[in-house]
C-alpha cells in the first residue's frame, strides 16, 4: 500500500460534528475539525420539559462542508485533497427525519423550514412514549415476535415510534411525507447526489437495531403489522426498504456538486453509514465478548460475538442483536444508558444556577469549567460509607436493561451534611451501577462479558469515574488512546469500502493505535460496592413500582 491513501471519517454527535483525515496505512491523524451546530446551540426547536429534541438538517449540512474543508486546508490543501480515497459517516441514532420522494428532508422544502416535526428527531427525543407502548402491546397479538431482535421491548427513542407520533400530531406532514430516513443513511445519500429515496442504500446497523429489519422476515415486518396498529402507517413498508447493507460496502461515489463544494474528486468512495457507537467500537478495536462503552452524554455499549455462538440466544431487554451491524460476519449486540455524561451536566447546571448573576462572562465561564473537575477531586477524597447518599441513573429514563422512558431518577439518604461532592458521588456511583446492570444482563443471558473498553469524552477525561466503574464491575477497563474514536472507526470503514483493506478487521489492525490507560479494579472495595449495588437495585425497584402504579 502506498502512503498517499487518505480517508475521511465524519462523526455526528449530539452537539457537534467532527471530521478527521487519516492515513489509511498507519491510522495517523493528519487533521481534525469540529463544528458546533449553531441552531442547536441556541436551543431552537427543542423543549426539554416535553422531552422534545429536534435538529435542523442545515446544521448537519453546514457542519459537513465546513469540517471537511477545514481538515483539507489544515492537512495541506489541494495536494492532500487528491489523495483522499473515501469518506464514511457515523451519526447518533435513532435520529430519523420525514423526507419527500426525492429523499429531501421536509425541513429543507418550502413551508417547513421552521417546523420541528419536519426536522431530525434526535435520539433522546422521548415525545413518542405512548406510541412505543402501543407498539409493544400490539406486537403480542402476532404469532411471530417482531420485537425478538430488539430485546423484546420497543423504545420511544426509535424509528417507528417517532414516525407514528409525527404522523399523528402533524397533518401537513402527514400529507407531504413520502418516507422516513435515519440520519446515518441520509448523509451518504446526500454526498452521492441521490435524488430517489427508493434507491437509497439503508445501513444494516440502523435498520436492524431500530427499524425492526431482520433477514428472517425477508426485510421489515409486513405492512399488516403496522397498518393494523394505526392506518396512518399503511404503505410505509413499501416506501422504505427490503435490503440493507453493511458499512464495509460503498453507498456510491461523491457527486459532482459535493466534489466541487469540498474540493475533492468524484471518484471518492462514500461508505454506507452506521450509528456512532457501532463505528466507535471498531475505532476502539473491539474484541469478541469485550464490551465497548462509548461514554458521552449517554452510553452506548457494543459487544460482538461470532454468529455460531449466538445460535438460539436472544438477549432480552437490550437494543438489539443484528448480524453484521458492527463487524460483518459477527453478531452486534447493543445496550446503553439514556443518561451518563448528561447526569453530571445536569448536576453541574443545577449547582451553577447562581452564576447567571455573575456579570463578568469570562469569570463565569472559568468557574463553570472547573465544577466537574473539583467535584470529582473532592468526591474521591470521601471515605467509603454504606449509608451514604444513593441515586439511580434514570434522569432521562432507562435505555437498558428493559427500556422504560417513563422512569425518573431519585436521590435518597440526604441530610444536612449532604454537600455537593457527596451528591455528585451518588450520581457518579449510580451511572456505574447502571453499567453493572447491563453487564449483569449479558452474563445472565449466556453472553459473557470478558472485558471492557472505554471510549469517548468521559472515558478520556474522568479518572475518578473510570476507577469507580472498574471497582464496581471488578473488571479492568482499557481506555483507547485515540481521542476521536468514532471518527476513526468511520475512517476504518471508509478504507474498507474503498477496497484499501479486504475486511474491516484488517483496517482495525493497521489503523488502530492501541490503548493508553488501564483502570484496574481494587479488590478491597468489591464487597462494599456489592452491598451498595443491592441497595441500588432495591431503590430502583421501588421507583419502578411507583411509576407503574
N, C-alpha and C positions, 0 to 999 in steps of 0.2 A: 504494500500500500504506500502511495506517495504521501508526503507530509502536507500537501496542499489541498486536502479534502476537509472542508469545514462544514459543520452543520449548525443549525439554529434550533434551540429549544425555547418554547414560549409557555410560560406558566401563568395562568389566570387565577389569582387568588380572590379572596373576599373583598379586599380593599384596594388591590393594585394588580397590575400585570408586569411580569418581569420577562425579559428576553436575554438569552446568552448566546454567544458564538463560541463553539467548542471545536478543538482539533479532534477529528474523528479517530485519529490514530492513537492519541495519548489521553484524551479527555481533558486536556488543559484548556482552561477558560481564557479566551482572548479578550472578551469584553462582556459587560453586563449593564443593563439599563432597566430602571423601574419607572412606571407611570402610575401615579395615584389617580383613580377615577374622579374627575372633578365634580360630576353631578352627585356621585355617591358621597363624596367628602362634605357636600353641602346638606346631606340628609334628604335629598329630593326623592319623592315617590315612595318614601318609607313611613311607616307608622309603627314604632316598636310596641306601643301599648296594644295594638291589634295584631302583633306578630307579622306585620306586612313588610317585606323587604324585596324591593324591586331594583333592577339595574337597567339603565338605558343602553341600547346597543351601540350608541355613539361613543360611550366610554370605552367599550371594547375595541371598536374600530380605530379610534384615535390612538389608543394605547398600543395597539398592534403596530401601526405605522411608525409612531414616534420611537418606540423602544428598539425596533429592528434597525431603523435608520441611524439611531444613536449608536448602537453596537457596531454597525459597519464603519461609521465615522471614527469611533474610538480605536477600532482594530487596524485601520489603515486605509479606509476609503475604497475606491474603485478596484484596486488590486486585490483587496480582500473579498469584495463582492463577487469577483469572477471565480473564486474558489469555493463558494457556498454551493453545496450539492443538495441539501434537503432542509425542510422545516417541519417540525411536528409540534403539536399543541396539546396541552392539558388544561382542564378547567375545573371549577367547582361543579358539584352535581348532587342531586339532580337540579339543574338550573335550565328549565325549558322556556320556550317562547312560542307565541302564536305567529304563524307565517302564512303568506299567500301561496298560490300555486307556483310562483317563481322562487319560493324559498326566502322571500324578503320578510324580516320581522315587521309586524304591523306598525310598530313604533317608528319605522322609517318610511311609512306611507302617509299621504295627506290625511289629516284629521285625527291621527292617533299619536302625534308627536309628544304629547304631554299626558297620555293615558297610561297609568301604571299597569293596567291589565294587558296592554299591548307590548309590555317590556318583558325582559327575562325575569322569571320568578326565581329569586335566589334560593339556594339550597336550604337556608334557615328560615324561609318563609313558612309559617305554620297556619296560614289562614284556611287551609283545607282539612283541618282536623275532622270535621263532620264527614266529608267525602271519603277520607281514609277509613273511618269507622264503617261506613256503608259498604265499601269495597270488601273489608274483612268479613262482614256479616254475609254479604252476597256470595262470597266465594264458598261458603259452607253448603250452598244449595246444589253444587255441581259434583258429579262423580269424580272428575279429575280435579285434583287440588292445584289450582293455577298459582297458588302462593308458595308452593313447596320449595322453590329455588330462591326465594327471598326471605327465608327464615320463618315462613308461616304467618307473618304479620306485615300488612302493607302500611306504609308510613305517610304522613301528611307532607313529608319532605320530598315526595317522589312524584314522578311523571304523571300518572293517570289521575291521582287525586287533585293535582294542580290544574290539569286540563278541565276536569269536570267542574271544579269550582269556578274557573274563569268563564266557562260556557253558561253557567247558571246566573252569574251576577252581572254579566255584561252583554246585553242583547246586540249592540252593534258588532262587537267582536264575534259573537255567535254567527252572524250573517257573513262576515268577511274572512274568518279564519278558514284556511284550507287544510293545514296540517300543523303539527306540533313538533318542535325540534329542540334537542338538547344543545346547550352552548358548545360542548366539545365536538359536536357534529357540524354545527353551523360555521365555525371559523374555517375549517379546511374547505368547506363548500364555498365560502366567500373567497378564499385565496385562490381556488382553482377556477373562479369565474362561473360557478354554477348558476343556471337560470331555470332549472326544472327540479322542484323538490323531490319528484319521483326518482330522479337519478342520483340523489344524494347517497353517499356511502355512509351508512349508520354504523357506529362502533359497537363491537360486541360488549364492551365494558358497560356503557350506559344502558344499552338495550337489555342486557341480562340482569343487571343489578337493580334497575329502577323501572324498566318498561315491561317486565313480565315475559320477555322473549326467552324461548328455550327451543333447542333443536328438537326435543321430544314432541313439541306441539306443532312442528313444522313452521315455526315462527312465533307470532303473537297468539294469545288465546283467540278463539273465534269471535266474530262480531256479536254473536248472540250473548256472549258473556258480558259484554259492555252495554249493548243496547237494551238488554233486559234489566240492567241496573238503572239506566236512565236513557230514554230515547235520544237525548242530546248527543250521546256518544255514537249513535248509529252511523256506520260508514267510515269511521276514522281508521279502522284497521286497514282498509283498502288504500287509504291515502298515507299510510305510514310505511311499513317495510315488512318483508319476509326474511330477507337475507341480512346478515351482519358480517362485519369484517374486523379482524384482529389488528392491533396497532402496529404490527410489523409490516403491514401492507400499505400500498400507496393509494391515496384518495384521488390522485391526479398530479398534474404539474401546475406551476404558477401561471396564472393568467397574464395576458399582455398588460392589462390595466394595473395589476398589482406588481408586476415586474417593473413597470415604469415608476410606480409610486415608491417602491422600495430600493430601486437601483440595482435589481438583480436580473438574471436572465430567465427566460421562460422554460428552460429545461430543469429548473429546480424542482425536485420531487416534494410533494406535500403528503405527509403521512396521515393515516386515519387517526382521529383524535380519541382521547380517553379522559377519565377523571384524574384529578391531580394526585390523589393518594396512590392510585394504581401505577401511574408512571413514576411517582416519587419512590415507591417501593423498589422499582427497577433501578432508579438512580442511586438508591441506598444499598444496592447489591443484596437484595433479598435472597434468602436461602430457604429451602423447604422446611416447613414447620417452625420457622423463626418469625415471630410477629413483628412486622414493620409498623411502627407507630408514627404517623405524621402528626406532630403536635403543634397546632396553631390555635386559631380561635376555637375550633373544635378538635377532636381527634378523629382520624380515620385509620383504622387498624387493618392491615392486609396480611394474609397468610396464604402461601401457596403450597399445594400438595400434589404429588403425582396422581393422575386420574385413576390409576389402578388401585390406589389406596382409598379412594373415595367411593368406590362402588358400594352402593347400598347405604351410604351415610348422607344424612341431611341434617345439618346443624340448625337447631331451632333458635329462633329469636335473633338472628343476625341479619345483615343487609345483603345476604345472598351468597351463593356459590355458583360460579359460572366458569365453564370450560374456556380457557384462553383469555379471560378478562385482564390478566396481568401478564403471564408468560404463555404463549401458545403451547398447547400440549399439556398444560397443567391446570388444575382447578384453582381459581382465585376465590378466596373467601374474605368477605369484608365485614367489619364491625366498626364500632366507634362510639364516641361520646358527643352529645349535641353541644355541650359547653365545656371547654377546657381553658384555653387562654382567655376566653370570654368571661370566665368566672373570676379570674384575677383582675381583668379590666373592669368588671362591674364593681368589685370592692374598691379598687383604686378610685374610680369615679365617684363612688359613694362618699369616701372619706375626703376626697379632694373638692367636694362641693363648695366649701367656703373660699377656695382660691379664685372663684369668679369675681370676688370683690377686691382682689389684688390688682391695682391699676397698671402696674408695670408688667407688660405681657412677657418680656424676656425673663423676668424673675419668676413669674407664674409658671412658665414652661419649665424652667430649671428645677423648680420644686416638684412638679408633676413627674418629670423624668426620673427622679430619684426614689419615688414612692415604693415601687415594687422591689427594687434592689435593697432598700433599707428594711422593708418589711421582712424580706427573706433572711437578711442578716440577723435581725432580732429574733425572728421565729426559730432560727436554727440554734439559738442560744438557750431556748426554753428547755427545761427538764422534761423528760417523758412523764406523762401523767394520765393514768387510765380514766380519770374523771374530768379531763379537760373538755373544752368545748368540742362539739361534734356536729358535723354537717353532712348533707347529701348533695350529690353533684348534679342536681336536676334544675339548674337555673334556666335552662332552655328546653326542659323536657328530657326524656330519655330516648336515645337512639338505639342502643343495645346494652345488655340483652333485653329483648322483648320491647319493641318500640311503643312508647306511650308519650305523646307530646302534651298531654294534659297535666302531667306531673309537675310539681313545683318543688323548689328546694326548701330546706329548713335548717336552722341552727339551734341546737339545744345546749344546755349547760351554761347558759350565760349568767354572769353575776356582775357585781360592781367592780370586780377585779378583771373583767374581760376587756382587755385593751386591744388595740388594732393588731399587733403582732399575734396575739392569741387567736383572734378570729380569723386572721389570714392563715394561720397554721391549720385551723379546722377546714377551711375551704380548700387549701392545697391537699390536705390529707384526703378529703372527700373525692377529689379528682383522681388520686392514686387508688383509692378503694374502688372507684368506678372502673378503672383499668383492671383491677384484680377480678372484678365480677366478670369481665369479658374473658380473661384468661381461664377462669374457673368454668365458664360455659363451654369453651372449646375443649378443655380437658375432660369434662363430664360427658361430652358427646363423642368421645373417642378420637378427637383430633388433638394430639398432644402439642403443647407449646413448649419448644425446647430452648428458646432464647428470644431476646428482644433486641430490636434495632430502633434507635431513636433518630427521628428526622424532624426538621422544622425549627421554627424560632424558639419555642420553649425548650426543646431538647438541647439547642446550642447555647442558650443564654441563661438557663436556670439550674445551676448545680444543686441548689437546695432541693428543688422539686424532683430532679432526676435521682438523687441519692435516696430521698424518701420513697420514691417508687421502687427502686431496687430493694430497699429494706422491706417494703410491704409485700412485694411479689416474691421476695427471696430468689431473685434471678438477676444475673448481670445484665446490664444494658449497655450495648455498644452504640456510640454516637458517630454517625457518618461524618467524615471530615469535610465533605463538600457543603458549602453554605447554601447553595440554591439547588437542593437535591431533586425537587420535582422538575425544574427546568432541565437539569442534567438527564433525568430519565427521559424526558421528551426528546432531548438531543440523541440519546441512545436509540430510541425508536426511529428517529429521523435517519440515522446512519443505517439502520436495518432496512427501512422502507426503500432507501436509495440503493440497496444492494451492496453497500460497503462491507457489511457483515452478513453472513448467511442466516444467522438467527440472533435473537436479542441477547441470549446468554453470552455469545461471543462479544457483543458490544459491551455488556456489563464487565466482562473480564478485562477488556482492553482499555475502556474509558473510565472505569471506577477507580477511585483513589484510596479506598480502604477507610479505616476508622481512626479517629484521633483521640478518643477518650473512651474509657470503660468505667461504669459505676458498679462496684462490687458490693453485694449485699452484706450488711452487718448481721451476722447470725445471732448476736446477743440481743437483737431487737425483734427477732421473729415472734417470740411468744407474746410480747407486748402488742405488736400490731395485729396478731391473730385475734387477741381478745378485743381490741378496738374494732376490728372488722366485723366481729359478731354483733357488737353494739350498732355499728353502721347498718348492718342488714336488718336489725330489729327496728331501728328508726325508719329506714327505707320502707319496710313492710307496713309500719304504722301510717306513713304518709300515703302510700299507695292505697291502703284500706280506706282512709279518709277521703281520698279523691274519688274512689269508686262508689261511695255512699250517695 
